[in-house]
Amino acid sequence: MYIGDLHIHSRYSRATSRDCTPEYLDLWARKKGIDMVGTGDFTHPAWREELKEKLEPAEDGLYTLKDEYRIMDAVAPDNRKPRFVLTGEISSIYKKNEKVRKVHSLLLLPGLEEADRLARRLELIGNIHSDGRPILGLDCRDLLEIMLETVPEGVYVPAHIWTPHFSMFGAFSGFDSVEECFEDLADHIHAVETGLSSDPPMNWRISALDSYQLISNSDAHSPAKLGREANLFQIPLSPTYRTHIRDGFRRNPRRAEALRSLRKRKIRPQPLFCHGSAYPARYRPQI
């Protein structure tokens, strides 16, 4: 088992700490025992260049901080090497069905080359230079289509889905269902992020979410906030992007059977992965 925090931000996002650098993200991940960290902000050109300079490939699609950039600290174990996975958040503001929509999306990608490719596509649509979390006038359905065309192995996760003003189910500018938001591409959504606005028990009450993986991340704007929400993955440490992210976030065809089994035993069901299970660390099941 290991802990992953996949939604964070770099210092290139607004209202973030200047310490949101690969060095300090690695340091605080080691301090807190976090084994996998999202890079955040893959759309920002300067951040991608910094990642290319300071990270080196580990397993397929995952990266570690180069030794020369590691910060030594008595509290941070030297033998830990947190993995980085390419991630980023995009803010979509657009009008659909006579209503203004404001939705944030978390994208996970298999590498820096793919991040470059997708960023070039998005740069044709809006400004990705001024903010690590760019605001694009792009329908979420169209953003998903662009990602699938450009990076077929990418994973699209609606972010903090209950945040009132900026989320898929937001009370002020969201939608009533995944299908309403993504239309014909809804089947490509396999996971949703509970975020800081809700917890797993709240989401387990919504039957429409039964077929989706529930994940939760810190959305950290400073390294010290890493892991305030995180996921506990019950799969081997040091997986590849393919086994951990792409295949792991696909819906488990035996999920319904697993949930029925748990309910019969009067145990609160947990979100399951194809290769194990993951759930926010502060909601570990008592089995």
PLY file of the C-alpha trace (Angstrom):
ply
format ascii 1.0
element vertex 287
property float x
property float y
property float z
element edge 286
property int vertex1
property int vertex2
end_header
0.00 0.00 0.00
1.10 3.55 -0.57
-0.21 7.10 -0.53
-0.77 9.31 -3.58
-1.70 12.99 -3.84
-2.42 13.71 -7.49
-3.94 17.20 -7.52
-1.59 20.02 -6.53
-0.26 23.29 -7.97
3.10 24.81 -8.81
4.28 28.31 -8.03
3.04 29.33 -11.47
-0.59 29.14 -10.34
-2.24 32.12 -8.72
-2.27 32.34 -4.92
0.39 29.68 -4.45
3.60 29.53 -2.44
6.91 30.31 -4.10
8.10 27.05 -2.53
5.92 25.00 -4.89
9.01 23.70 -6.69
10.06 20.12 -7.44
12.64 20.29 -4.62
10.17 21.26 -1.90
7.39 19.05 -3.20
9.80 16.13 -2.98
10.92 17.21 0.51
7.41 17.50 1.94
6.32 14.27 0.27
9.18 12.51 2.06
8.29 14.22 5.33
4.68 13.07 5.10
5.28 9.61 3.68
3.61 10.36 0.34
4.84 8.04 -2.38
3.27 9.60 -5.49
2.72 13.30 -6.20
1.11 15.05 -9.13
3.25 17.72 -10.76
0.31 20.08 -11.26
0.17 22.79 -13.92
1.50 20.79 -16.90
0.04 23.43 -19.24
2.48 26.14 -18.10
5.56 26.28 -20.39
8.02 27.49 -17.74
6.90 24.81 -15.30
7.34 22.07 -17.89
10.87 23.29 -18.60
11.66 23.23 -14.89
10.29 19.70 -14.63
12.45 18.58 -17.55
15.50 20.05 -15.85
14.93 18.68 -12.35
13.15 15.34 -12.86
14.42 12.12 -14.35
12.47 9.10 -15.63
11.80 6.32 -13.14
9.23 3.69 -14.11
7.36 4.12 -17.38
5.45 7.41 -17.19
6.69 8.27 -13.69
9.55 10.52 -12.58
11.77 11.17 -9.56
13.70 14.26 -8.49
17.34 14.21 -9.55
19.72 13.61 -6.66
21.47 16.96 -7.05
18.21 18.79 -6.29
17.20 16.81 -3.21
16.97 18.83 0.02
18.35 16.99 3.02
16.29 17.24 6.20
16.47 15.32 9.46
12.71 14.68 9.37
12.61 13.54 5.73
13.94 10.00 5.12
16.76 9.98 2.58
15.82 6.53 1.30
12.38 7.58 0.04
11.99 8.64 -3.59
8.52 9.98 -4.26
7.29 9.48 -7.81
5.93 12.38 -9.84
3.15 11.96 -12.40
2.23 14.68 -14.92
-0.99 16.40 -13.91
-2.75 19.71 -14.34
-6.01 21.49 -13.64
-7.97 23.45 -16.22
-10.77 25.90 -15.49
-13.50 25.86 -18.14
-15.91 28.79 -18.25
-18.49 28.62 -21.03
-22.18 28.79 -21.78
-24.21 25.64 -22.34
-27.98 25.14 -22.43
-28.53 28.84 -21.70
-26.48 28.72 -18.49
-22.93 29.80 -17.67
-20.84 26.81 -16.61
-17.69 26.97 -14.49
-16.02 23.59 -14.12
-12.53 22.53 -13.06
-10.96 19.41 -14.51
-7.96 17.35 -13.43
-5.93 15.78 -16.26
-3.31 13.06 -15.75
-0.82 12.30 -18.52
1.77 9.57 -19.21
4.79 11.84 -19.64
6.41 15.18 -20.45
6.31 14.62 -24.19
2.56 14.09 -24.04
2.21 17.18 -21.85
4.03 19.24 -24.48
1.74 17.90 -27.19
-1.49 18.60 -25.33
-0.32 22.04 -24.20
0.32 23.00 -27.83
-3.28 22.10 -28.69
-4.67 24.09 -25.77
-2.50 27.09 -26.56
-4.46 27.48 -29.80
-7.60 27.97 -27.72
-6.56 30.32 -24.93
-3.81 31.80 -22.77
-1.83 29.12 -20.95
1.12 31.37 -20.06
-0.27 33.63 -17.33
-1.61 31.03 -14.89
-0.64 27.46 -14.08
-4.36 26.70 -13.92
-5.49 28.31 -17.16
-9.02 29.57 -17.76
-10.32 28.46 -21.14
-13.66 29.15 -22.79
-13.87 25.48 -23.67
-16.74 23.07 -23.13
-15.66 20.20 -20.84
-16.90 17.74 -23.42
-14.63 19.35 -26.04
-11.68 19.45 -23.64
-12.11 15.73 -23.07
-12.27 15.13 -26.82
-9.07 17.11 -27.39
-7.29 15.11 -24.69
-8.45 11.79 -26.13
-7.34 12.79 -29.63
-3.96 14.14 -28.51
-3.08 11.81 -25.64
-5.25 8.66 -25.80
-3.72 7.32 -22.59
-4.58 10.47 -20.64
-7.08 10.34 -17.79
-9.73 13.02 -17.26
-11.14 13.47 -13.75
-13.80 16.09 -12.92
-12.21 18.00 -10.03
-13.71 18.60 -6.55
-17.11 17.82 -7.97
-19.24 19.50 -5.25
-17.44 22.85 -4.97
-20.36 25.33 -5.32
-18.92 27.70 -7.93
-16.32 25.73 -9.91
-17.23 22.07 -10.37
-19.25 19.57 -12.35
-22.02 19.36 -9.72
-21.56 22.89 -8.38
-24.81 24.45 -7.17
-24.23 27.74 -8.98
-22.68 26.78 -12.32
-22.55 23.01 -12.65
-24.57 20.17 -14.15
-27.04 17.61 -12.83
-25.22 14.55 -14.21
-22.01 13.35 -15.80
-23.96 12.70 -18.99
-25.27 16.26 -19.18
-21.72 17.59 -18.88
-19.89 15.22 -21.26
-22.72 14.05 -23.52
-21.56 11.33 -25.94
-18.15 11.10 -24.28
-19.46 10.42 -20.76
-18.26 6.81 -20.95
-14.67 8.08 -20.95
-15.07 9.42 -17.40
-14.02 6.69 -14.96
-13.21 8.62 -11.77
-14.35 11.76 -9.96
-12.61 13.77 -7.27
-14.49 14.33 -4.01
-12.30 17.30 -3.10
-12.35 19.34 0.09
-16.05 20.15 -0.32
-17.22 16.59 0.34
-16.04 13.33 1.84
-16.48 9.72 0.67
-19.52 8.97 2.89
-21.37 11.89 1.29
-20.61 10.57 -2.19
-21.49 6.98 -1.34
-25.06 8.17 -0.81
-25.35 9.12 -4.51
-26.21 5.99 -6.48
-25.34 7.75 -9.77
-21.68 7.69 -8.64
-21.58 3.96 -7.85
-19.79 3.12 -11.09
-17.04 5.74 -10.68
-13.80 5.61 -8.76
-13.77 8.16 -5.95
-10.46 9.89 -5.38
-9.49 12.77 -3.10
-6.42 15.00 -3.23
-5.03 18.00 -1.39
-5.28 20.61 -4.20
-2.26 22.00 -2.34
-1.12 25.56 -2.99
1.92 25.10 -0.76
4.13 22.04 -0.14
3.17 21.89 3.55
-0.45 21.21 2.52
0.43 18.01 0.67
-1.57 15.04 1.88
-4.32 16.94 3.72
-6.48 14.77 1.45
-4.85 11.79 -0.23
-5.46 8.30 -1.59
-4.34 4.98 -0.15
-3.52 2.64 -3.02
-3.57 -1.08 -2.41
-1.33 -1.99 -5.33
2.45 -2.60 -5.44
4.71 0.40 -4.93
6.55 1.69 -8.01
3.88 0.86 -10.60
3.98 2.30 -14.08
1.65 5.04 -15.27
-0.26 2.39 -17.24
-0.96 0.09 -14.28
-1.45 2.82 -11.69
-3.27 5.58 -13.54
-4.61 4.51 -16.90
-5.76 0.99 -16.03
-6.26 1.72 -12.35
-8.78 4.49 -13.02
-10.82 2.46 -15.48
-14.05 1.14 -14.07
-13.74 -2.32 -12.52
-16.13 -4.71 -14.31
-16.51 -6.62 -11.04
-17.13 -3.50 -8.99
-20.86 -4.10 -8.54
-20.21 -7.63 -7.28
-17.58 -6.34 -4.87
-19.91 -3.63 -3.55
-22.73 -6.13 -3.02
-20.38 -8.38 -1.10
-19.31 -5.52 1.15
-22.87 -4.44 1.78
-23.90 -7.93 2.81
-21.20 -7.81 5.44
-22.50 -4.39 6.58
-19.23 -2.72 5.67
-19.27 0.67 4.03
-18.22 0.12 0.38
-14.87 1.49 -0.75
-13.93 2.65 -4.27
-12.11 -0.22 -5.96
-9.36 -0.25 -8.58
-8.74 -2.91 -11.20
-5.42 -3.72 -9.55
-6.44 -3.14 -5.93
-8.31 -0.39 -4.18
-7.87 3.23 -3.27
-9.69 5.46 -0.86
-8.88 8.66 0.99
-6.51 7.75 3.80
-8.64 9.22 6.57
-11.50 6.85 5.63
-9.80 3.48 5.89
-12.31 0.64 6.21
-12.49 -1.26 9.46
-12.60 -4.85 8.22
0 1
1 2
2 3
3 4
4 5
5 6
6 7
7 8
8 9
9 10
10 11
11 12
12 13
13 14
14 15
15 16
16 17
17 18
18 19
19 20
20 21
21 22
22 23
23 24
24 25
25 26
26 27
27 28
28 29
29 30
30 31
31 32
32 33
33 34
34 35
35 36
36 37
37 38
38 39
39 40
40 41
41 42
42 43
43 44
44 45
45 46
46 47
47 48
48 49
49 50
50 51
51 52
52 53
53 54
54 55
55 56
56 57
57 58
58 59
59 60
60 61
61 62
62 63
63 64
64 65
65 66
66 67
67 68
68 69
69 70
70 71
71 72
72 73
73 74
74 75
75 76
76 77
77 78
78 79
79 80
80 81
81 82
82 83
83 84
84 85
85 86
86 87
87 88
88 89
89 90
90 91
91 92
92 93
93 94
94 95
95 96
96 97
97 98
98 99
99 100
100 101
101 102
102 103
103 104
104 105
105 106
106 107
107 108
108 109
109 110
110 111
111 112
112 113
113 114
114 115
115 116
116 117
117 118
118 119
119 120
120 121
121 122
122 123
123 124
124 125
125 126
126 127
127 128
128 129
129 130
130 131
131 132
132 133
133 134
134 135
135 136
136 137
137 138
138 139
139 140
140 141
141 142
142 143
143 144
144 145
145 146
146 147
147 148
148 149
149 150
150 151
151 152
152 153
153 154
154 155
155 156
156 157
157 158
158 159
159 160
160 161
161 162
162 163
163 164
164 165
165 166
166 167
167 168
168 169
169 170
170 171
171 172
172 173
173 174
174 175
175 176
176 177
177 178
178 179
179 180
180 181
181 182
182 183
183 184
184 185
185 186
186 187
187 188
188 189
189 190
190 191
191 192
192 193
193 194
194 195
195 196
196 197
197 198
198 199
199 200
200 201
201 202
202 203
203 204
204 205
205 206
206 207
207 208
208 209
209 210
210 211
211 212
212 213
213 214
214 215
215 216
216 217
217 218
218 219
219 220
220 221
221 222
222 223
223 224
224 225
225 226
226 227
227 228
228 229
229 230
230 231
231 232
232 233
233 234
234 235
235 236
236 237
237 238
238 239
239 240
240 241
241 242
242 243
243 244
244 245
245 246
246 247
247 248
248 249
249 250
250 251
251 252
252 253
253 254
254 255
255 256
256 257
257 258
258 259
259 260
260 261
261 262
262 263
263 264
264 265
265 266
266 267
267 268
268 269
269 270
270 271
271 272
272 273
273 274
274 275
275 276
276 277
277 278
278 279
279 280
280 281
281 282
282 283
283 284
284 285
285 286
